[in-house]
Amino acid sequence: FESFVVCFFFLLYLIASLKVIGPSQPLLVRVGEDIQLTCCLSPEANAQSMEVRWVRAHRYPAVYVYMDGDHVSAEQMAEYRGRTVLVTDAISEGRLTLQIHNARTSDDGQYRCLFEKDGVYQENTLDVKIVGLGSSPRITMEGLADGEMRLMCSSEGWFPQPRVQWRDLEGRTVPSFSEVLAQGSDGLFRVEAFLQVTNSSAGNVTCSIGNPLFGEE
């Protein structure tokens, strides 16, 4: 009995000494692409008999649960059903990758990866940034009274909220008169930025719309 107790506590010590390691930088994933959530044990340890789960804010329901060598579908969040695949090629080394197909804006945010054995678990946090690069900007003009014109720059399909900038011929920023931002049911943003000019101030202007995460415009 004493030897059993010693072995039990030694096993708990080994589990407690393991660390779960994941990407140190946020994962940038474009809308429609696959998300790759990789977690591994350090030092290497066979995770085949462990419970491994990927979760969001709460442990239940989960994004994905691996237990007793199989996927526990009953614990999976509805929005991830049919969209996940677990890659277990390196499970004997303690490395698992959860693939989430067809990234959506709702997938943006933090995930936790938990390895559990005999009631002892270790975890790591992964940060996923979903990126939507929208359509090329379109500029339309509307004539107003007293020789004024209103320019509208519009684009759609952005996530997160895009940055809009008007510039003059010399590249200087010209502030928008107003902006209208709308978010569709898919979470993607449509933006309309207005610039009001007079004949005396009219000249070549450009409108650029950029994603703050990618630094692209």
Buried (B, 14 or more C-beta within 10 A) or exposed (E): EEEEEEEEEEEBEEBEEBEBBBBEEEBBBBBEBEBBBBBBBBEEBEBEEBBBBBBBEEBEBBBBBBBEEEBBEEBBBEEBEEBBEBEBEBBEBBBBBBBBEEBBBEBBEEBBBBBBBEEBBBBBEBBBBBBBBBEEBEBEEEEEEEEBBBBBBBBBBBBBEBEBBBBEEEEEEBEBBEEEEEBEEEBBBBBBBBBBBEEEEEEEBBBBBBBEBEEEB
